[in-house]
Amino acid sequence: MAFTLVARPHEDIIKGKLTMDVFAADLWQVLIKKAPIEYQDRDLFFKRTYETENLRRIFSIAENRLKGKSGDSVIQLQTPFGGGKTHTLIALYHKAQEWGAKTVVLDGTAFDPKEIRLWEEIERQLTGKVEITSGDNAPGKDKLLRILAENSPVLILMDEVLEYVTKAEAVKVGDSNLAAQTLAFMQELTGAVSAVGEALLVLTLPSSAPDHYSENAERFLQQLQKVTGRTEKIHAPVGEEEIGHVIRKRLFESVDEAKVKEIVDQFVEYAKVEGLLDGEEAISYRERFIRSYPFKPEVVDVLYKRWGSFPSFQRTRGVLRLLSLVVHDLLNDRLPFIRLGDFNLRNDEIRRELIKHIGEEWDSIISQDITSTDSGASKVDREIQSTFRPFKLGTVVGTTIFMYSHSGGTEKGTTMREIKISTVYPKDIPSSIVDTIVMELKRQEFYLSDEGLYFTNQPNLNRILLMREENVSEQEIIHKEREIIEDSIAKDRESKFKVYIWPQSHKDIPDDERFKLVILSKAEPEMEFMEKYGEGFRTYRNTLFFLCTDETSKDGFHRFLRRLIAQELVASDKRISLTENQRQELENKIRNAKNKVYEELRRYYRKLFVPGRNVFRTIDLGIPAYSETALTSEIYRRLKDEEGEIVEQISPLVIKSKYFPEDKEYLETRTLYETFLRTPGEMRVLSKEAFIKSIAQGVKSGLFGLGYLKEGEPECLYFKEEAKVELVDGEIILSEKLCLKKREEAKVEPAYFPEDQYEPVKSAQQILEPVDEKEAYSSPKTGIHEYKNVKLKLRVPKENLSEIVRIVLLLAKRFNKHDIRVEIKMSGGSIESTEYEDKVEEALRQGKIEIEEKELD
């Protein structure tokens, strides 16, 4: 329920008639009939005045004294500035008329001591003329006694007498001055009032001399207190527990107390459940909230105790003026009550009412951290989870902290518990969300202190870093980017790649047999990198891999680098004075950033381009695993383990089936090796040594022989035996048939090939791994039943694919007629069409394997 339906504001607040004079009580203006109607009209004045316990007591003392009954002859009203003193004097002025007493009003702010003497003014107001008290010197007690006795009952109301005495110091009176004469007059007056039974003096004195008074003001105050000290009693018109009632009476026409209790009880019960208030606290808080509604109790406390401690802040009128502006601003907001965080600092009048006490520099600070659309608070408003966005909690919590941040004394700042009590709504805003909001504000704000929950006019670490960030050049960012890439590459001490960072052209990349990782700061590589080298054409095209950027991540990555550079610069700058907490926080920021360096780098460098037939194949590396720190090792594992673009060793069976078809009698080993290196999209063997090992295994297993071309004729030197492979010109692998023929011609006996020489393949490796052919050459056992036909339909786990190759080879050696069919069904993933054509269908064609049925989707 909106607070306006429970507490109806006065019409002047609803209509926005909120000029300061409405709340600036002025006794002299009441006397001369020029005060606002709220003060001039007696009935309206008391309608909007909450009669505190002390005010009623003062009324009783004054009435008894003026009617000749016993009572104090002098009453001093003493509270800090803005504590309701002048309002009490005006109330006594109106009451005196009811009691039939004459009144004298002496206002130190209205009088010019050069023109007006206080003793003359008393006579003028009571008799209409100045005869017996005329002169610059204090008239003496007897003259004052005569005037008061002839005009009793008489009420003398003196406001701001200290200001008058301070100004009077500048007026010379013989060898003395008017200030001294006025102090003497005050002693004479208190004595005269005491002697007249139906006379009463009520005066106001501040609890301390304001700073803007003269340097003698404190001495004058002490003298005034001493002069009146024997006869007066000090009264505080408003008790601390009554402030809420005073505010409500002045600002609201009517209040539905039953609904107030319902709303307050709902909040207090919720606060107890959330652990924000315990039993005793809850009772006290409930009582205070009922008195202050529609304002939360902390609104009144912060304004009176903190802001009210500023010498320039008139407590009562300042609070009333400020709160009336707040109420008017919130008339159309359906708030159940008003919190500190509801003070709209975008409202120029509300903001000005505050910053005039704390300094103009706060205007820009408030804008930068709370009110502007790009302020830290506004960012939190937008970024918080959608459930809480309508509540603008970044602004509400930020404003709450701001209001707690200021006082005229040393008190500043707040606690998480106070913020939660000040912020939450029952059911709508759980207290736990406030922890998140504060954490985000600390991350976003520039003037939220690093030492506690308060704003300061000195930039916090965030602001210091931002100012340094603004001076980080693009060149520094580029240099840092390269440094991070180099550091990452250096961590892989067994890199399989030669790395080239940001080459200017294809000339910067050698044309050799090594795997080369080319890192480019662009979205994709140009084809000329793969096609050209210098003035000619590139030979070893299949050895290139290109790592490129995701351009959508560029701004974020460069912001990250800019921030890291700024953090490191601030940490190393001895001229910047940081607190111990700030330095520790900065070290944590740098440590956290360095832990994220690789992740941020890889978010940007995530597109891998692999040469294929006529086009590049693109691999999105995605987000790196947390354990990764080296680009080259991650890319190598991806190309080998997941993409199959690199094999550490090629199976001799693949060499035979794909690259050495049955109709071919021999093939040069160097030519075959060069095919892998030169043809984009072909299989990439990790090293020459790995290729040599594969050839040697194929020779040893009898898949092919090894020899040389001698005068154009093939010669088989090795078959089913250890062979030395050199990849020199003229070195060839030969078909089994040709090799046996050549060895027969040369009268070379086949090498002995015992059954148990090799272990069968045990693990689930790629089909490209070496396959043992022992079973294919073993002799059938005797004395055991033989199968003449074998037909199998198998379901094969992927980890045992290599077993199928071994079994097929075994059966193929035992039977002359072969009808081998393979049914492949794959799902739960994807393969690019170009990769399928290059690596699947092309391999099948090379192996003369017919596709009888095909379904691709």
LUMDOKE-626025 format. One line per field, with one value per residue (C-alpha): residue number from 1; x, y, z. Coordinates in steps of 0.5 Angstrom, whole numbers, always signed. Example, Ala and Ser with C-alpha at 12.3 -4.5 7.8 and 13.67 -1.06 7.14 Angstrom:
<atoms>
num = 1_2
x = +25_+27
y = -9_-2
z = +16_+14
</atoms>
This chain:
<atoms>
num = 1_2_3_4_5_6_7_8_9_10_11_12_13_14_15_16_17_18_19_20_21_22_23_24_25_26_27_28_29_30_31_32_33_34_35_36_37_38_39_40_41_42_43_44_45_46_47_48_49_50_51_52_53_54_55_56_57_58_59_60_61_62_63_64_65_66_67_68_69_70_71_72_73_74_75_76_77_78_79_80_81_82_83_84_85_86_87_88_89_90_91_92_93_94_95_96_97_98_99_100_101_102_103_104_105_106_107_108_109_110_111_112_113_114_115_116_117_118_119_120_121_122_123_124_125_126_127_128_129_130_131_132_133_134_135_136_137_138_139_140_141_142_143_144_145_146_147_148_149_150_151_152_153_154_155_156_157_158_159_160_161_162_163_164_165_166_167_168_169_170_171_172_173_174_175_176_177_178_179_180_181_182_183_184_185_186_187_188_189_190_191_192_193_194_195_196_197_198_199_200_201_202_203_204_205_206_207_208_209_210_211_212_213_214_215_216_217_218_219_220_221_222_223_224_225_226_227_228_229_230_231_232_233_234_235_236_237_238_239_240_241_242_243_244_245_246_247_248_249_250_251_252_253_254_255_256_257_258_259_260_261_262_263_264_265_266_267_268_269_270_271_272_273_274_275_276_277_278_279_280_281_282_283_284_285_286_287_288_289_290_291_292_293_294_295_296_297_298_299_300_301_302_303_304_305_306_307_308_309_310_311_312_313_314_315_316_317_318_319_320_321_322_323_324_325_326_327_328_329_330_331_332_333_334_335_336_337_338_339_340_341_342_343_344_345_346_347_348_349_350_351_352_353_354_355_356_357_358_359_360_361_362_363_364_365_366_367_368_369_370_371_372_373_374_375_376_377_378_379_380_381_382_383_384_385_386_387_388_389_390_391_392_393_394_395_396_397_398_399_400_401_402_403_404_405_406_407_408_409_410_411_412_413_414_415_416_417_418_419_420_421_422_423_424_425_426_427_428_429_430_431_432_433_434_435_436_437_438_439_440_441_442_443_444_445_446_447_448_449_450_451_452_453_454_455_456_457_458_459_460_461_462_463_464_465_466_467_468_469_470_471_472_473_474_475_476_477_478_479_480_481_482_483_484_485_486_487_488_489_490_491_492_493_494_495_496_497_498_499_500_501_502_503_504_505_506_507_508_509_510_511_512_513_514_515_516_517_518_519_520_521_522_523_524_525_526_527_528_529_530_531_532_533_534_535_536_537_538_539_540_541_542_543_544_545_546_547_548_549_550_551_552_553_554_555_556_557_558_559_560_561_562_563_564_565_566_567_568_569_570_571_572_573_574_575_576_577_578_579_580_581_582_583_584_585_586_587_588_589_590_591_592_593_594_595_596_597_598_599_600_601_602_603_604_605_606_607_608_609_610_611_612_613_614_615_616_617_618_619_620_621_622_623_624_625_626_627_628_629_630_631_632_633_634_635_636_637_638_639_640_641_642_643_644_645_646_647_648_649_650_651_652_653_654_655_656_657_658_659_660_661_662_663_664_665_666_667_668_669_670_671_672_673_674_675_676_677_678_679_680_681_682_683_684_685_686_687_688_689_690_691_692_693_694_695_696_697_698_699_700_701_702_703_704_705_706_707_708_709_710_711_712_713_714_715_716_717_718_719_720_721_722_723_724_725_726_727_728_729_730_731_732_733_734_735_736_737_738_739_740_741_742_743_744_745_746_747_748_749_750_751_752_753_754_755_756_757_758_759_760_761_762_763_764_765_766_767_768_769_770_771_772_773_774_775_776_777_778_779_780_781_782_783_784_785_786_787_788_789_790_791_792_793_794_795_796_797_798_799_800_801_802_803_804_805_806_807_808_809_810_811_812_813_814_815_816_817_818_819_820_821_822_823_824_825_826_827_828_829_830_831_832_833_834_835_836_837_838_839_840_841_842_843_844_845_846_847_848_849_850_851_852_853_854_855_856_857
x = +0_+3_+5_+1_-6_-4_-1_-4_+1_-1_-3_+3_+7_+2_+2_+10_+10_+16_+21_+25_+21_+15_+20_+24_+21_+22_+20_+21_+17_+11_+11_+11_+6_+10_+11_+8_+1_+3_+7_+2_-4_-5_-10_-6_+1_-2_-5_+2_+5_+6_+6_+12_+13_+18_+14_+8_+12_+15_+7_+6_+12_+10_+3_+4_+9_+5_-1_+3_+4_+10_+15_+22_+23_+28_+28_+33_+32_+39_+40_+44_+42_+36_+33_+26_+28_+25_+19_+18_+19_+13_+9_+10_+8_+1_+0_+1_-4_-9_-6_-7_+0_+4_+10_+17_+21_+28_+31_+39_+39_+34_+37_+43_+47_+49_+41_+38_+39_+36_+34_+31_+27_+24_+21_+19_+15_+12_+10_+11_+16_+23_+24_+27_+32_+35_+43_+48_+50_+46_+40_+41_+36_+31_+29_+28_+24_+20_+18_+16_+12_+8_+7_+6_+4_+10_+13_+20_+22_+30_+32_+39_+42_+49_+49_+47_+52_+58_+56_+55_+63_+64_+60_+64_+61_+66_+72_+68_+64_+56_+58_+60_+54_+49_+52_+51_+44_+43_+45_+40_+35_+35_+35_+29_+25_+26_+23_+17_+12_+8_+14_+18_+24_+25_+32_+35_+43_+46_+50_+57_+59_+58_+65_+63_+62_+68_+73_+71_+64_+65_+67_+61_+57_+60_+59_+52_+51_+54_+50_+44_+46_+44_+36_+35_+34_+35_+30_+30_+24_+24_+26_+30_+24_+19_+23_+19_+12_+14_+16_+10_+5_+9_+9_+2_-5_-7_-5_-8_-5_-8_-5_+1_+2_+0_+5_+10_+9_+10_+16_+19_+17_+20_+27_+26_+26_+32_+36_+36_+33_+33_+27_+29_+31_+25_+21_+25_+25_+17_+16_+21_+18_+11_+13_+17_+12_+12_+20_+24_+27_+34_+32_+30_+37_+41_+39_+38_+44_+49_+47_+44_+51_+54_+54_+50_+45_+39_+36_+29_+28_+33_+30_+23_+25_+29_+24_+18_+22_+23_+15_+13_+18_+15_+8_+7_+11_+7_+12_+10_+15_+20_+28_+34_+35_+29_+32_+32_+39_+37_+33_+36_+33_+34_+41_+43_+40_+45_+51_+51_+53_+59_+62_+61_+65_+60_+56_+60_+62_+54_+53_+59_+57_+50_+46_+48_+46_+53_+55_+57_+50_+46_+50_+49_+41_+42_+46_+43_+38_+32_+27_+30_+31_+25_+27_+34_+38_+44_+42_+38_+44_+49_+44_+43_+51_+52_+47_+50_+57_+57_+57_+59_+64_+68_+62_+61_+60_+55_+55_+52_+46_+44_+44_+40_+35_+35_+33_+29_+22_+18_+17_+20_+27_+31_+37_+42_+41_+44_+51_+51_+49_+55_+60_+58_+58_+65_+67_+64_+64_+70_+69_+66_+72_+76_+77_+69_+62_+62_+63_+69_+71_+78_+78_+78_+83_+78_+78_+86_+86_+81_+85_+91_+87_+85_+93_+94_+96_+94_+101_+102_+96_+99_+106_+102_+98_+104_+108_+102_+102_+110_+109_+104_+108_+114_+111_+110_+118_+116_+112_+111_+110_+115_+111_+110_+107_+103_+108_+107_+107_+108_+115_+116_+114_+119_+117_+120_+118_+116_+109_+108_+103_+102_+98_+95_+91_+85_+79_+82_+88_+89_+90_+97_+100_+99_+100_+106_+113_+117_+117_+115_+110_+110_+112_+110_+103_+100_+105_+101_+96_+93_+90_+86_+82_+74_+73_+67_+72_+77_+74_+73_+80_+83_+79_+82_+89_+88_+86_+92_+97_+94_+94_+101_+103_+100_+103_+110_+109_+112_+109_+102_+100_+96_+93_+95_+88_+89_+95_+93_+87_+91_+95_+89_+87_+93_+94_+86_+88_+94_+90_+85_+90_+90_+83_+82_+87_+84_+77_+80_+84_+80_+79_+84_+84_+87_+89_+84_+82_+82_+79_+81_+77_+75_+76_+73_+77_+71_+73_+79_+80_+82_+88_+91_+96_+100_+97_+101_+100_+92_+92_+96_+92_+86_+89_+91_+86_+79_+80_+85_+89_+95_+97_+103_+104_+101_+99_+103_+96_+93_+100_+98_+91_+90_+97_+100_+94_+94_+95_+102_+108_+112_+112_+118_+118_+121_+115_+110_+113_+113_+105_+104_+107_+105_+98_+93_+88_+92_+94_+100_+105_+108_+115_+120_+122_+115_+114_+120_+118_+111_+115_+119_+113_+110_+116_+117_+110_+110_+105_+110_+118_+123_+128_+131_+131_+137_+138_+131_+129_+126_+130_+127_+132_+128_+121_+119_+125_+128_+129_+133_+129_+133_+128_+133_+132_+131_+128_+122_+117_+115_+108_+109_+108_+113_+118_+117_+119_+125_+128_+126_+130_+136_+135_+134_+130_+124_+126_+123_+117_+115_+108_+110_+114_+109_+104_+97_+94_+91_+88_+83_+87_+85_+85_+91_+96_+100_+96_+100_+99_+101_+95_+94_+100_+99_+98_+92_+92_+91_+86_+81_+74_+74_+69_+68_+64_+64_+59_+58_+54_+58_+56_+63_+65_+69_+74_+75_+75_+82_+80_+76_+82_+86_+80_+79_+86_+86_+80_+82_+89_+84_+79_+80_+73_+72_+65_+67_+61_+61_+55_+57_+52_+54_+50_+51_+56_+57_+63_+64_+62_+69_+72_+67_+69_+77_+78_+72_+70_+77_+80_+74_+76_+83_+82_+77_+72_+65_+59_+53_+48_+49_+45_+47_+43
y = +0_+7_+11_+17_+13_+12_+19_+24_+30_+37_+41_+46_+39_+36_+43_+44_+50_+48_+55_+55_+61_+56_+52_+58_+60_+67_+70_+78_+77_+74_+80_+85_+81_+79_+71_+66_+64_+57_+61_+68_+64_+62_+56_+54_+54_+49_+45_+43_+43_+37_+39_+35_+33_+39_+44_+42_+43_+50_+52_+50_+54_+60_+60_+59_+65_+70_+69_+70_+63_+60_+58_+60_+67_+65_+60_+58_+54_+51_+45_+45_+49_+48_+44_+47_+53_+59_+55_+54_+62_+63_+58_+62_+68_+66_+63_+69_+72_+67_+68_+76_+78_+83_+81_+83_+80_+81_+78_+78_+77_+82_+88_+93_+94_+101_+103_+99_+98_+92_+96_+101_+96_+93_+100_+102_+95_+96_+103_+106_+110_+111_+115_+112_+107_+112_+111_+107_+105_+99_+103_+99_+94_+99_+102_+96_+94_+100_+98_+91_+92_+97_+93_+86_+81_+81_+76_+77_+73_+73_+70_+69_+74_+71_+74_+81_+81_+79_+84_+89_+88_+93_+99_+103_+106_+110_+106_+100_+97_+95_+88_+89_+94_+88_+83_+88_+89_+82_+81_+87_+84_+77_+81_+85_+79_+75_+81_+82_+76_+76_+77_+72_+72_+66_+66_+62_+60_+55_+49_+52_+58_+58_+58_+64_+68_+72_+69_+72_+69_+63_+67_+72_+65_+63_+70_+70_+63_+65_+72_+68_+61_+63_+64_+60_+53_+50_+46_+42_+43_+37_+30_+25_+20_+26_+28_+23_+26_+33_+32_+28_+33_+39_+35_+30_+33_+26_+19_+12_+9_+3_+2_+4_-1_-6_-4_-3_-10_-13_-10_-12_-19_-20_-17_-22_-27_-25_-24_-17_-15_-19_-19_-13_-9_-11_-8_-2_-1_-2_+4_+8_+6_+8_+15_+16_+13_+14_+15_+9_+11_+11_+17_+21_+19_+20_+27_+29_+26_+26_+31_+35_+36_+40_+48_+50_+45_+48_+41_+42_+47_+44_+37_+39_+43_+36_+31_+36_+36_+28_+27_+31_+28_+21_+23_+18_+12_+7_+6_+3_+7_+12_+10_+13_+10_+13_+20_+22_+25_+27_+32_+38_+41_+35_+34_+42_+42_+36_+39_+46_+43_+38_+42_+43_+38_+33_+35_+31_+25_+24_+24_+20_+14_+15_+19_+19_+14_+11_+11_+5_+5_+5_+0_-5_-3_-6_-11_-15_-21_-19_-20_-14_-9_-6_-4_+0_-3_+0_+7_+5_+2_+7_+13_+10_+9_+16_+19_+15_+18_+25_+28_+35_+30_+24_+19_+16_+10_+4_-3_-9_-10_-2_-2_-8_-6_+1_-3_-9_-10_-15_-21_-17_-16_-21_-18_-23_-19_-13_-17_-18_-11_-8_-12_-10_-3_-3_-6_+0_+6_+11_+14_+9_+8_+2_+3_+2_+3_+10_+15_+20_+26_+22_+17_+10_+5_+4_+11_+11_+5_+8_+15_+11_+6_+13_+14_+7_+7_+3_+1_-1_-6_-9_-10_-13_-18_-20_-21_-25_-30_-31_-32_-38_-41_-41_-45_-51_-53_-59_-55_-59_-53_-47_-41_-34_-29_-23_-24_-18_-23_-30_-28_-29_-36_-41_-46_-53_-59_-57_-56_-48_-45_-38_-33_-27_-21_-22_-26_-31_-32_-30_-36_-33_-35_-42_-41_-37_-36_-30_-30_-37_-42_-45_-53_-55_-53_-58_-56_-50_-48_-41_-39_-32_-28_-28_-20_-20_-21_-16_-10_-14_-17_-10_-8_-13_-12_-4_-6_-10_-5_+0_-4_-6_+1_+4_-2_+0_+8_+10_+17_+14_+14_+8_+5_-2_-4_-1_-4_-11_-10_-8_-14_-19_-15_-17_-24_-25_-22_-26_-32_-30_-28_-35_-35_-28_-29_-36_-32_-28_-32_-38_-39_-45_-45_-52_-52_-57_-58_-51_-48_-47_-52_-48_-50_-46_-48_-45_-44_-46_-51_-48_-52_-50_-45_-46_-44_-49_-55_-54_-53_-60_-64_-61_-63_-70_-72_-69_-67_-72_-67_-70_-77_-79_-85_-87_-95_-99_-102_-95_-93_-100_-99_-91_-90_-96_-99_-106_-104_-101_-105_-100_-93_-88_-87_-80_-78_-81_-77_-71_-72_-71_-65_-62_-63_-59_-64_-70_-74_-70_-75_-71_-72_-76_-81_-83_-84_-88_-92_-94_-96_-100_-103_-105_-108_-112_-114_-116_-111_-109_-109_-104_-103_-99_-97_-100_-97_-96_-103_-104_-108_-111_-111_-112_-116_-119_-117_-111_-105_-99_-93_-87_-83_-82_-81_-88_-91_-95_-99_-105_-110_-116_-120_-116_-117_-124_-124_-120_-124_-131_-128_-126_-133_-129_-133_-130_-128_-133_-130_-133_-133_-130_-124_-119_-117_-116_-109_-109_-102_-98_-93_-90_-94_-90_-93_-99_-106_-113_-118_-124_-128_-127_-131_-136_-144_-147_-152_-159_-164_-158_-157_-153_-148_-147_-141_-135_-130_-124_-118_-114_-108_-105_-101_-95_-96_-103_-101_-103_-110_-111_-109_-115_-120_-118_-119_-126_-128_-126_-130_-136_-136_-134_-131_-125_-121_-116_-111_-105_-102_-95_-91_-85_-79_-75_-70_-67_-67_-61_-63_-61_-66_-72_-71_-70_-75_-80_-81_-80_-85_-90_-88_-89_-96_-98_-99_-98_-94_-98_-94_-87_-83_-76_-71
z = +0_-2_+4_+1_+3_+10_+11_+7_+6_+7_+1_+1_+0_-5_-9_-8_-4_-1_-1_+5_+9_+10_+15_+17_+24_+25_+31_+29_+23_+27_+31_+25_+22_+16_+17_+13_+15_+18_+23_+23_+24_+31_+30_+24_+27_+33_+28_+25_+32_+36_+43_+46_+53_+54_+50_+55_+61_+58_+57_+64_+67_+63_+65_+72_+72_+68_+73_+79_+81_+83_+78_+74_+72_+67_+62_+57_+51_+49_+44_+38_+32_+29_+35_+35_+40_+35_+34_+42_+42_+37_+41_+47_+43_+41_+48_+52_+48_+50_+57_+57_+58_+54_+50_+48_+42_+42_+36_+35_+28_+26_+30_+28_+35_+32_+32_+37_+44_+47_+54_+49_+45_+51_+53_+46_+45_+52_+52_+45_+47_+50_+56_+62_+59_+53_+52_+50_+57_+61_+64_+71_+75_+78_+71_+68_+75_+74_+67_+68_+74_+71_+65_+68_+66_+61_+57_+54_+49_+47_+41_+38_+43_+42_+35_+38_+43_+38_+33_+39_+40_+34_+37_+42_+48_+52_+54_+53_+48_+47_+48_+55_+56_+53_+58_+64_+62_+61_+69_+71_+67_+70_+77_+75_+72_+78_+83_+79_+80_+74_+69_+65_+61_+56_+52_+47_+47_+42_+46_+43_+39_+31_+27_+23_+29_+32_+36_+42_+41_+45_+51_+50_+51_+57_+60_+58_+61_+67_+68_+67_+71_+78_+76_+69_+68_+61_+57_+51_+47_+43_+46_+42_+42_+40_+33_+29_+32_+30_+23_+22_+25_+21_+14_+14_+15_+17_+19_+19_+26_+25_+18_+20_+26_+20_+16_+21_+24_+17_+17_+24_+23_+16_+19_+25_+20_+16_+22_+22_+29_+35_+40_+44_+38_+35_+40_+40_+33_+32_+37_+33_+26_+29_+31_+25_+19_+13_+14_+17_+24_+21_+16_+22_+26_+20_+19_+26_+29_+23_+18_+24_+27_+21_+24_+17_+18_+22_+25_+25_+19_+15_+16_+15_+8_+6_+8_+5_-2_-1_+0_-6_-10_-8_-9_-15_-13_-9_-4_+3_+7_+5_+6_+6_-1_-4_-3_-11_-11_-19_-16_-16_-10_-6_-8_-7_+0_+2_-2_+1_+8_+5_-1_-8_-11_-8_-14_-19_-14_-14_-21_-23_-18_-17_-21_-28_-33_-33_-26_-22_-19_-25_-28_-22_-23_-30_-29_-23_-24_-28_-21_-18_-23_-22_-15_-18_-12_-14_-14_-7_-4_-6_-4_+3_+4_+1_+7_+12_+10_+12_+19_+22_+27_+26_+25_+18_+15_+16_+16_+12_+17_+17_+10_+10_+15_+11_+4_+4_+3_+6_+1_-5_-3_+1_+5_+2_-5_-1_+0_-8_-9_-4_-8_-14_-12_-9_-16_-20_-16_-16_-9_-5_+0_+0_+8_+9_+7_+6_+0_+0_-4_-5_-11_-9_-12_-18_-20_-19_-24_-29_-29_-31_-36_-39_-41_-43_-51_-56_-57_-50_-51_-57_-54_-48_-52_-56_-49_-47_-53_-52_-45_-47_-52_-48_-43_-48_-48_-52_-57_-64_-68_-70_-68_-72_-69_-73_-79_-84_-90_-93_-94_-86_-86_-88_-93_-89_-87_-80_-77_-77_-72_-75_-70_-74_-71_-76_-77_-82_-86_-93_-98_-101_-94_-96_-103_-104_-101_-103_-111_-112_-110_-103_-103_-96_-96_-91_-85_-84_-78_-77_-71_-72_-67_-66_-67_-63_-57_-59_-55_-49_-49_-50_-44_-40_-42_-41_-34_-33_-35_-31_-25_-26_-27_-21_-17_-19_-18_-12_-12_-11_-4_-3_+4_+6_+5_-2_-4_-2_-6_-12_-11_-11_-17_-21_-18_-21_-27_-29_-27_-32_-38_-41_-41_-44_-49_-52_-52_-57_-61_-62_-69_-72_-79_-82_-90_-94_-101_-104_-98_-90_-85_-79_-72_-67_-60_-56_-49_-46_-40_-33_-33_-40_-40_-47_-54_-57_-53_-53_-60_-61_-57_-61_-67_-65_-61_-63_-70_-73_-77_-74_-72_-68_-73_-79_-79_-85_-87_-88_-92_-96_-97_-99_-102_-105_-109_-111_-118_-116_-116_-112_-110_-108_-100_-101_-106_-101_-95_-99_-101_-94_-93_-100_-101_-96_-93_-93_-87_-83_-79_-73_-76_-81_-76_-74_-82_-82_-77_-80_-86_-82_-79_-85_-88_-82_-82_-89_-92_-97_-98_-98_-103_-109_-116_-119_-126_-127_-124_-117_-112_-106_-100_-94_-93_-87_-83_-80_-85_-85_-88_-90_-95_-100_-107_-111_-104_-105_-102_-106_-107_-103_-110_-113_-107_-107_-115_-114_-108_-112_-118_-113_-109_-103_-98_-94_-87_-81_-78_-72_-69_-63_-65_-64_-59_-62_-61_-54_-53_-57_-62_-68_-74_-76_-71_-73_-73_-72_-77_-73_-74_-81_-82_-77_-79_-78_-72_-73_-70_-69_-72_-78_-81_-88_-88_-83_-83_-77_-76_-71_-66_-64_-59_-61_-57_-60_-67_-68_-66_-72_-77_-74_-74_-82_-84_-80_-84_-90_-90_-88_-94_-101_-103_-99_-98_-93_-91_-86_-83_-80_-77_-73_-69_-63_-66_-73_-78_-84_-91_-93_-88_-89_-97_-96_-90_-91_-98_-101_-96_-99_-106_-105_-102_-108_-103_-106_-102_-103_-99_-96_-92_-90_-86
</atoms>
